[in-house]
Amino acid sequence: MNEETQNKPHRQQLLTGDLKYYKKDFWSTENLKYSVPHFRMKKVARVVSRLASHRESDLLDVGCGPATLAGLMPSNVHYHGIDISIPRPADNLLEVDILQTPVGFKGMKFDFVVAQGLFEYIGDYQSQKFAEIAAVLKDGGKLILTYQNFDHRHPEIYGPYSNVQRPADFRKDLSRFFKIERRFAGAHNWNHDHPRRPLIRGPQEHLNLYVPIISPKLAIDYFYICSPLR
């Protein structure tokens, strides 16, 4: 079975608007897969740490899962997270379905908002959530966002995804709400998955590059560093 045939039912579902949004019963189990920091999360942490430098900063992690990113943050970055399923409640975490409730945390404004591996599941709510994230950022605040490269040479579309689109279309909508200050590949790999072999993974852990011709076909996902349009 080739890739086109394999993904045809999923693509038809997206085209007809017959989207399924997964709720707490799904995410209470799925989130546990992210209890250990993975390649993308570590790269997000390095990006935030570099941007924050030594400044005292407030960060909101949208779709935080078990809040694993918190353990990678320097002490000057004050972590807050929201998710539909919070395995271990805490004062800096808020359990909320962001598809039904505006993105936010007790009226706070943030220096950084992180949304990693979130927008693939956001379906028809994409533009609305961009607007809500922009509203909770301080002046000069940054959004650090990741989104899968569905132009990859052999794209793999995970069944629960409800928001599959080409990178150019995603950027077009993102640009309505944010100035995209930088875009780069999270990693490059022949397969549509973050590299696991040390010889391939190691050199890419600290490289944040967009390579014309190569990235459009081999980038696993893209990182976007953005500031809100006022």
Buried (B, 14 or more C-beta within 10 A) or exposed (E): EEEEEEBEEBEEBBEEEEBEBBEBEBBEEBBEEBEEBBBBBBBBBBBBBEBBEEEEBBBBBBBBBBBBBBEBBEEEBBBBBBBBBBBEEEEBBBEBBBBEEEBBBEEEBBBBBBBBBBBBBBBEBBEBBBBBBBEBBBEEBBBBBBBBBBBBEEEBBEEBBBBBBEBEEBBEBBBEBBEBEEBBBBBBBEEBEBBEEEEBBEEBEEEBEBEEEEBBEBBBBBBBBBBBEE
